[in-house]
Amino acid sequence: MHWISHRGNLEGPNPLLENDPGYIQLALDKGFDVEVDVWFIDGELYLGHDTGIHALPKEWLSNFRFWFHCKNINALDFFKKTDGVKYFWHQEDDYTLTSNRKIWTYPGKTLLPECIAVVPEVAYNGNLCDCYAICTDYIHKYRRLYEGRNTD
């Protein structure tokens, strides 16, 4: 199982800190992948959910532990020209294919084997244990549940 922190969250949503580079670094330091919201504005990459707020550190583009959620068409265009990064675009699509060919699954939609279950705390339909990854705001909780289930 792969574990993806949703916007840097570890123990629940924190809208004031989500997508903040320092907050994201805490999740990276714990060994998690991180999904971040990225905007391309005036030739620069920014982090932020509803708009670009924080400059995206350039070295993150070579870090394989990031999943870049393109929030505008310019970000999508930038990443399609950038080798070796995981990126995707979606809003409320049931399923989205990521650049590394994983199926990003909207909350509550049927989970397929090897998909990425996104924020299952909202809703999920299927067996989380069959997923390639879980992307959640409660990453510690889900990892403890998964590891407890697999040690019986």
GROMACS elastic network, one bead per residue, 0.5 to 0.9 nm:
[ bonds ]
;  ai    aj funct       b0    kb
    1   129     6  0.76665   500
    1   130     6  0.84935   500
    1   131     6  0.71358   500
    1   132     6  0.57082   500
    1   133     6  0.54282   500
    1   134     6  0.76125   500
    1   143     6  0.89386   500
    1   146     6  0.87010   500
    2    32     6  0.81950   500
    2    33     6  0.78768   500
    2   116     6  0.88579   500
    2   131     6  0.86518   500
    2   132     6  0.62307   500
    2   134     6  0.65517   500
    2   135     6  0.86132   500
    3    31     6  0.88075   500
    3    32     6  0.58077   500
    3    33     6  0.61639   500
    3    34     6  0.82807   500
    3   132     6  0.89416   500
    3   133     6  0.56533   500
    3   134     6  0.54428   500
    3   135     6  0.63122   500
    3   136     6  0.81270   500
    3   139     6  0.70178   500
    3   142     6  0.88753   500
    3   143     6  0.75846   500
    4     7     6  0.89037   500
    4     8     6  0.86767   500
    4    32     6  0.58496   500
    4    34     6  0.50189   500
    4    35     6  0.63855   500
    4    65     6  0.85062   500
    4    66     6  0.85945   500
    4    67     6  0.82697   500
    4   133     6  0.69503   500
    4   134     6  0.60009   500
    4   136     6  0.65710   500
    4   137     6  0.88834   500
    4   139     6  0.73548   500
    5     8     6  0.52235   500
    5     9     6  0.56387   500
    5    10     6  0.64342   500
    5    24     6  0.85067   500
    5    27     6  0.67363   500
    5    28     6  0.86952   500
    5    32     6  0.63337   500
    5    33     6  0.60578   500
    5    35     6  0.61260   500
    5    36     6  0.87900   500
    5   134     6  0.83871   500
    5   135     6  0.56776   500
    5   136     6  0.56042   500
    5   137     6  0.62212   500
    5   138     6  0.78445   500
    5   139     6  0.60849   500
    6     9     6  0.55785   500
    6    10     6  0.80109   500
    6    13     6  0.84808   500
    6    18     6  0.82993   500
    6    19     6  0.89287   500
    6    33     6  0.88837   500
    6    34     6  0.61168   500
    6    35     6  0.51889   500
    6    36     6  0.70917   500
    6   118     6  0.83834   500
    6   119     6  0.77156   500
    6   135     6  0.56423   500
    6   136     6  0.50652   500
    6   137     6  0.51773   500
    6   138     6  0.83800   500
    6   139     6  0.82295   500
    7    13     6  0.86800   500
    7    17     6  0.86508   500
    7    18     6  0.51047   500
    7    19     6  0.50883   500
    7    20     6  0.82105   500
    7    23     6  0.86470   500
    7    24     6  0.68779   500
    7    34     6  0.63385   500
    7    35     6  0.53488   500
    7    37     6  0.71409   500
    7    48     6  0.89764   500
    7    49     6  0.87336   500
    7   136     6  0.87696   500
    7   137     6  0.76891   500
    8    14     6  0.88971   500
    8    17     6  0.81454   500
    8    18     6  0.59054   500
    8    19     6  0.63921   500
    8    20     6  0.78613   500
    8    21     6  0.86287   500
    8    23     6  0.59537   500
    8    25     6  0.76243   500
    8    26     6  0.74232   500
    8    27     6  0.55867   500
    8    28     6  0.81629   500
    8    33     6  0.88918   500
    8    34     6  0.60349   500
    8    35     6  0.73026   500
    8    36     6  0.75344   500
    8   137     6  0.77606   500
    9    12     6  0.59384   500
    9    13     6  0.60238   500
    9    14     6  0.67887   500
    9    17     6  0.84701   500
    9    18     6  0.67503   500
    9    19     6  0.89345   500
    9    23     6  0.78965   500
    9    24     6  0.76734   500
    9    27     6  0.71858   500
    9    34     6  0.87059   500
    9   136     6  0.75977   500
    9   138     6  0.68409   500
    9   139     6  0.74344   500
   10    13     6  0.80920   500
   10    26     6  0.88480   500
   10    27     6  0.68446   500
   10   136     6  0.79814   500
   10   137     6  0.57333   500
   10   138     6  0.52279   500
   10   139     6  0.51404   500
   10   140     6  0.60514   500
   10   141     6  0.84594   500
   11    14     6  0.87314   500
   11   137     6  0.62838   500
   11   139     6  0.66255   500
   11   140     6  0.65277   500
   11   141     6  0.74057   500
   12   136     6  0.82711   500
   12   139     6  0.81590   500
   13    17     6  0.89048   500
   13    18     6  0.76944   500
   13   137     6  0.55483   500
   13   138     6  0.78400   500
   14    17     6  0.56553   500
   14    18     6  0.58860   500
   14   137     6  0.86080   500
   15    18     6  0.52630   500
   15    19     6  0.86259   500
   15    49     6  0.89851   500
   16    19     6  0.88573   500
   16    20     6  0.84730   500
   17    20     6  0.54345   500
   17    21     6  0.87897   500
   17    22     6  0.85805   500
   17    23     6  0.62559   500
   17    24     6  0.86415   500
   18    21     6  0.86247   500
   18    23     6  0.69458   500
   18    24     6  0.75461   500
   18    36     6  0.84667   500
   18    48     6  0.76258   500
   18    49     6  0.80320   500
   19    22     6  0.86574   500
   19    23     6  0.71800   500
   19    24     6  0.64455   500
   19    35     6  0.87466   500
   19    36     6  0.59475   500
   19    37     6  0.67283   500
   19    38     6  0.87709   500
   19    47     6  0.56790   500
   19    48     6  0.55232   500
   19    49     6  0.72958   500
   19    53     6  0.86941   500
   19    54     6  0.77302   500
   20    23     6  0.52860   500
   20    24     6  0.60934   500
   20    25     6  0.85958   500
   20    47     6  0.71934   500
   20    48     6  0.77219   500
   20    53     6  0.85085   500
   20    54     6  0.65559   500
   21    24     6  0.50729   500
   21    25     6  0.60958   500
   21    26     6  0.88831   500
   21    47     6  0.81950   500
   21    54     6  0.73568   500
   21    55     6  0.83900   500
   21    56     6  0.75203   500
   21    57     6  0.78128   500
   22    25     6  0.50692   500
   22    26     6  0.66953   500
   23    26     6  0.53674   500
   23    27     6  0.70906   500
   24    27     6  0.53196   500
   24    28     6  0.64233   500
   24    29     6  0.86901   500
   24    34     6  0.71741   500
   24    36     6  0.84132   500
   25    29     6  0.59840   500
   25    30     6  0.86106   500
   26    29     6  0.50359   500
   26    30     6  0.64184   500
   26    31     6  0.89456   500
   27    30     6  0.51383   500
   27    31     6  0.66766   500
   27    32     6  0.56684   500
   27    33     6  0.75076   500
   27    34     6  0.70888   500
   28    31     6  0.51128   500
   28    32     6  0.51945   500
   28    33     6  0.64062   500
   28    34     6  0.70752   500
   28    65     6  0.78596   500
   29    32     6  0.74208   500
   31    65     6  0.89070   500
   32    65     6  0.73513   500
   32   139     6  0.86352   500
   33    64     6  0.81959   500
   33    66     6  0.57416   500
   33    67     6  0.74355   500
   33   135     6  0.88533   500
   34    65     6  0.63523   500
   34    66     6  0.50988   500
   34    67     6  0.60727   500
   34    68     6  0.84584   500
   34   135     6  0.81869   500
   35    65     6  0.86403   500
   35    66     6  0.59346   500
   35    68     6  0.59452   500
   35    69     6  0.67331   500
   35   135     6  0.75514   500
   36    47     6  0.69360   500
   36    48     6  0.78520   500
   36    49     6  0.83670   500
   36    66     6  0.72055   500
   36    67     6  0.63248   500
   36    68     6  0.53370   500
   36    69     6  0.58397   500
   36    70     6  0.85808   500
   37    46     6  0.82428   500
   37    47     6  0.55552   500
   37    48     6  0.55353   500
   37    49     6  0.55632   500
   37    50     6  0.86754   500
   37    51     6  0.89982   500
   37    52     6  0.84832   500
   37    67     6  0.87229   500
   37    68     6  0.62145   500
   37    70     6  0.62063   500
   37    71     6  0.62574   500
   38    45     6  0.65701   500
   38    46     6  0.55649   500
   38    48     6  0.63800   500
   38    49     6  0.77301   500
   38    51     6  0.86301   500
   38    52     6  0.70369   500
   38    56     6  0.79121   500
   38    68     6  0.63006   500
   38    69     6  0.58552   500
   38    70     6  0.51149   500
   38    71     6  0.56551   500
   38    72     6  0.78768   500
   38    75     6  0.66758   500
   39    44     6  0.80995   500
   39    45     6  0.56006   500
   39    46     6  0.50594   500
   39    47     6  0.62731   500
   39    48     6  0.73389   500
   39    49     6  0.87651   500
   39    51     6  0.70919   500
   39    52     6  0.54834   500
   39    53     6  0.88977   500
   39    69     6  0.86962   500
   39    70     6  0.63053   500
   39    71     6  0.54244   500
   39    72     6  0.58158   500
   39    73     6  0.85202   500
   39    74     6  0.73573   500
   39    75     6  0.53699   500
   39    76     6  0.86899   500
   40    43     6  0.63705   500
   40    44     6  0.54758   500
   40    46     6  0.63001   500
   40    52     6  0.78459   500
   40    70     6  0.83659   500
   40    71     6  0.82565   500
   40    72     6  0.69508   500
   40    73     6  0.81394   500
   40    74     6  0.53863   500
   40    76     6  0.83140   500
   40    77     6  0.89127   500
   40    78     6  0.74841   500
   41    44     6  0.53825   500
   41    45     6  0.64172   500
   41    46     6  0.73288   500
   41    52     6  0.76131   500
   41    72     6  0.88416   500
   41    74     6  0.74057   500
   41    75     6  0.80535   500
   42    45     6  0.85147   500
   43    74     6  0.89776   500
   44    55     6  0.76314   500
   44    56     6  0.82153   500
   45    52     6  0.78406   500
   45    54     6  0.85359   500
   45    55     6  0.61456   500
   45    56     6  0.55071   500
   45    57     6  0.84790   500
   45    58     6  0.85971   500
   45    75     6  0.74825   500
   46    51     6  0.82702   500
   46    53     6  0.59805   500
   46    54     6  0.52588   500
   46    57     6  0.87385   500
   47    51     6  0.77335   500
   47    52     6  0.51475   500
   47    53     6  0.57025   500
   47    55     6  0.62307   500
   47    56     6  0.58589   500
   48    51     6  0.53065   500
   48    53     6  0.53163   500
   48    54     6  0.67053   500
   48    71     6  0.87219   500
   49    52     6  0.72364   500
   49    53     6  0.85743   500
   49    71     6  0.76863   500
   50    53     6  0.88880   500
   50    71     6  0.81667   500
   51    71     6  0.82217   500
   52    55     6  0.78437   500
   52    71     6  0.89532   500
   54    57     6  0.88985   500
   55    58     6  0.87018   500
   56    59     6  0.86131   500
   56    60     6  0.74035   500
   56    61     6  0.87646   500
   57    60     6  0.56770   500
   57    61     6  0.78671   500
   58    61     6  0.58138   500
   58    62     6  0.80922   500
   59    62     6  0.57822   500
   59    63     6  0.69736   500
   60    64     6  0.82403   500
   60    65     6  0.87027   500
   60    66     6  0.73942   500
   61    64     6  0.79257   500
   61    66     6  0.80308   500
   61    82     6  0.85461   500
   61    84     6  0.83843   500
   61    85     6  0.66963   500
   62    65     6  0.89379   500
   62    66     6  0.88721   500
   62    84     6  0.73498   500
   62    85     6  0.71231   500
   63    66     6  0.62711   500
   63    84     6  0.89587   500
   63    85     6  0.78104   500
   64    67     6  0.81105   500
   64    84     6  0.75879   500
   64    85     6  0.65010   500
   64    86     6  0.73955   500
   65    85     6  0.89539   500
   65    86     6  0.84790   500
   66    85     6  0.75727   500
   66    86     6  0.66917   500
   66    87     6  0.83355   500
   67    85     6  0.76148   500
   67    86     6  0.50659   500
   67    87     6  0.55014   500
   67    88     6  0.77647   500
   67    98     6  0.88442   500
   68    79     6  0.85410   500
   68    85     6  0.78451   500
   68    86     6  0.61282   500
   68    88     6  0.64745   500
   68    89     6  0.86239   500
   69    75     6  0.86973   500
   69    76     6  0.85602   500
   69    86     6  0.87688   500
   69    87     6  0.57995   500
   69    88     6  0.53097   500
   69    89     6  0.58599   500
   69    90     6  0.76805   500
   70    73     6  0.73024   500
   70    74     6  0.82524   500
   70    75     6  0.52746   500
   70    76     6  0.54061   500
   70    79     6  0.82235   500
   70    87     6  0.68836   500
   70    88     6  0.60241   500
   70    89     6  0.51706   500
   70    90     6  0.78165   500
   71    74     6  0.84490   500
   71    75     6  0.66842   500
   71    76     6  0.77475   500
   71    89     6  0.69319   500
   71    90     6  0.80775   500
   71    91     6  0.85151   500
   72    75     6  0.54469   500
   72    76     6  0.66386   500
   72    77     6  0.88809   500
   72    89     6  0.83095   500
   73    76     6  0.50310   500
   73    77     6  0.61574   500
   73    78     6  0.85977   500
   73    89     6  0.85399   500
   74    77     6  0.50220   500
   74    78     6  0.61326   500
   74    79     6  0.86978   500
   75    78     6  0.50044   500
   75    79     6  0.62041   500
   75    80     6  0.86133   500
   76    79     6  0.52800   500
   76    80     6  0.61683   500
   76    81     6  0.88299   500
   76    87     6  0.79008   500
   76    88     6  0.73963   500
   76    89     6  0.69023   500
   77    80     6  0.53325   500
   77    81     6  0.67312   500
   78    81     6  0.55266   500
   78    82     6  0.66537   500
   79    83     6  0.77632   500
   79    85     6  0.74751   500
   79    86     6  0.85335   500
   79    87     6  0.68593   500
   79    88     6  0.87794   500
   80    83     6  0.76090   500
   80    85     6  0.89976   500
   80    87     6  0.82780   500
   80    99     6  0.82934   500
   82    85     6  0.67804   500
   83    86     6  0.89509   500
   84   100     6  0.89038   500
   85    99     6  0.76573   500
   85   100     6  0.82013   500
   86    98     6  0.67951   500
   86    99     6  0.54821   500
   86   100     6  0.60156   500
   87    98     6  0.58620   500
   87    99     6  0.54700   500
   87   100     6  0.78718   500
   88    96     6  0.72848   500
   88    97     6  0.70290   500
   88    99     6  0.62415   500
   88   104     6  0.84454   500
   89    96     6  0.72589   500
   89    97     6  0.85466   500
   89    98     6  0.78541   500
   90    93     6  0.59029   500
   90    94     6  0.88808   500
   90    95     6  0.82373   500
   90    96     6  0.64170   500
   90   104     6  0.88232   500
   92    95     6  0.85409   500
   92   106     6  0.69848   500
   93    96     6  0.66143   500
   93   105     6  0.82863   500
   93   106     6  0.66983   500
   94   104     6  0.84143   500
   94   105     6  0.61543   500
   94   106     6  0.50770   500
   94   107     6  0.81118   500
   94   108     6  0.87726   500
   94   109     6  0.63250   500
   94   110     6  0.87893   500
   95   103     6  0.62911   500
   95   104     6  0.56331   500
   95   106     6  0.60953   500
   95   109     6  0.81198   500
   96   102     6  0.81882   500
   96   103     6  0.56528   500
   96   104     6  0.50214   500
   96   105     6  0.67049   500
   96   106     6  0.82705   500
   97   100     6  0.79559   500
   97   101     6  0.56672   500
   97   102     6  0.56972   500
   97   104     6  0.61356   500
   97   105     6  0.89254   500
   98   101     6  0.51135   500
   98   102     6  0.52822   500
   98   103     6  0.63347   500
   98   104     6  0.66938   500
   99   102     6  0.75046   500
  102   114     6  0.73778   500
  102   115     6  0.59914   500
  102   116     6  0.69200   500
  102   132     6  0.80964   500
  103   112     6  0.82932   500
  103   114     6  0.76441   500
  103   116     6  0.59045   500
  103   117     6  0.86803   500
  104   115     6  0.62580   500
  104   117     6  0.67827   500
  104   118     6  0.69723   500
  105   108     6  0.82990   500
  105   109     6  0.65368   500
  105   110     6  0.77968   500
  105   111     6  0.68830   500
  105   112     6  0.85700   500
  105   115     6  0.67151   500
  105   116     6  0.57815   500
  105   117     6  0.54304   500
  105   118     6  0.58825   500
  106   109     6  0.57781   500
  106   110     6  0.86876   500
  106   116     6  0.88714   500
  106   117     6  0.72495   500
  106   118     6  0.58959   500
  106   119     6  0.80827   500
  106   120     6  0.89516   500
  106   123     6  0.89863   500
  106   124     6  0.85197   500
  107   110     6  0.86712   500
  107   117     6  0.71294   500
  107   118     6  0.56650   500
  107   119     6  0.60669   500
  107   120     6  0.59991   500
  107   121     6  0.83358   500
  107   122     6  0.62861   500
  107   123     6  0.52003   500
  107   124     6  0.56068   500
  107   125     6  0.82294   500
  108   111     6  0.83742   500
  108   118     6  0.88698   500
  108   120     6  0.74564   500
  108   122     6  0.73754   500
  108   125     6  0.54538   500
  108   126     6  0.89411   500
  109   117     6  0.89306   500
  109   123     6  0.80384   500
  109   124     6  0.62308   500
  109   125     6  0.57461   500
  109   126     6  0.84488   500
  110   124     6  0.70689   500
  110   126     6  0.59225   500
  111   114     6  0.85130   500
  111   115     6  0.65570   500
  111   116     6  0.79860   500
  111   117     6  0.68418   500
  111   124     6  0.72956   500
  111   125     6  0.59020   500
  111   126     6  0.51101   500
  111   127     6  0.69013   500
  111   128     6  0.75006   500
  111   130     6  0.83131   500
  111   131     6  0.72981   500
  112   115     6  0.55120   500
  112   116     6  0.85412   500
  112   126     6  0.75960   500
  112   127     6  0.84164   500
  112   130     6  0.75984   500
  112   131     6  0.69710   500
  113   116     6  0.88731   500
  113   127     6  0.84387   500
  113   128     6  0.88815   500
  113   129     6  0.88084   500
  113   130     6  0.51489   500
  113   131     6  0.52800   500
  113   132     6  0.71207   500
  114   130     6  0.63524   500
  114   133     6  0.74350   500
  115   130     6  0.80945   500
  115   131     6  0.50291   500
  115   132     6  0.52205   500
  115   133     6  0.67410   500
  115   134     6  0.86293   500
  116   128     6  0.89916   500
  116   131     6  0.59231   500
  116   132     6  0.56661   500
  116   134     6  0.55745   500
  116   135     6  0.68813   500
  117   120     6  0.62246   500
  117   124     6  0.74827   500
  117   128     6  0.70599   500
  117   131     6  0.66815   500
  117   132     6  0.81161   500
  117   133     6  0.63476   500
  117   135     6  0.60909   500
  117   136     6  0.82447   500
  118   121     6  0.85924   500
  118   122     6  0.87445   500
  118   123     6  0.88736   500
  118   124     6  0.83672   500
  118   133     6  0.85655   500
  118   134     6  0.61160   500
  118   136     6  0.62412   500
  119   122     6  0.58457   500
  119   123     6  0.72974   500
  119   124     6  0.82067   500
  119   134     6  0.74755   500
  119   135     6  0.57425   500
  119   137     6  0.66804   500
  119   138     6  0.83909   500
  120   124     6  0.51559   500
  120   125     6  0.87749   500
  120   128     6  0.83607   500
  120   134     6  0.76832   500
  120   135     6  0.78247   500
  120   136     6  0.67532   500
  121   124     6  0.76322   500
  121   136     6  0.73619   500
  121   137     6  0.81061   500
  121   138     6  0.78629   500
  124   127     6  0.83658   500
  124   128     6  0.80375   500
  125   128     6  0.84855   500
  126   129     6  0.89272   500
  126   130     6  0.84528   500
  127   130     6  0.56642   500
  127   131     6  0.73261   500
  128   131     6  0.54216   500
  128   132     6  0.88003   500
  128   133     6  0.84474   500
  128   134     6  0.76035   500
  128   146     6  0.87384   500
  129   132     6  0.82796   500
  129   133     6  0.88081   500
  129   146     6  0.72691   500
  130   133     6  0.87601   500
  131   134     6  0.70842   500
  134   139     6  0.81268   500
  134   142     6  0.81683   500
  134   143     6  0.89866   500
  135   138     6  0.87257   500
  135   139     6  0.75041   500
  136   139     6  0.54534   500
  136   142     6  0.79782   500
  137   140     6  0.88111   500
  138   141     6  0.54690   500
  138   142     6  0.63983   500
  138   143     6  0.87078   500
  139   142     6  0.52800   500
  139   143     6  0.60387   500
  139   144     6  0.85306   500
  140   143     6  0.52324   500
  140   144     6  0.61317   500
  140   145     6  0.86346   500
  141   144     6  0.52407   500
  141   145     6  0.62461   500
  141   146     6  0.86593   500
  142   145     6  0.50481   500
  142   146     6  0.60590   500
  142   147     6  0.84950   500
  143   146     6  0.50525   500
  143   147     6  0.59758   500
  143   148     6  0.83557   500
  144   147     6  0.51827   500
  144   148     6  0.59175   500
  144   149     6  0.84690   500
  145   148     6  0.51407   500
  145   149     6  0.61389   500
  145   150     6  0.86932   500
  146   149     6  0.51573   500
  146   150     6  0.62853   500
  146   151     6  0.88485   500
  147   150     6  0.51183   500
  147   151     6  0.62927   500
  148   151     6  0.54209   500
  148   152     6  0.70308   500
  149   152     6  0.61055   500
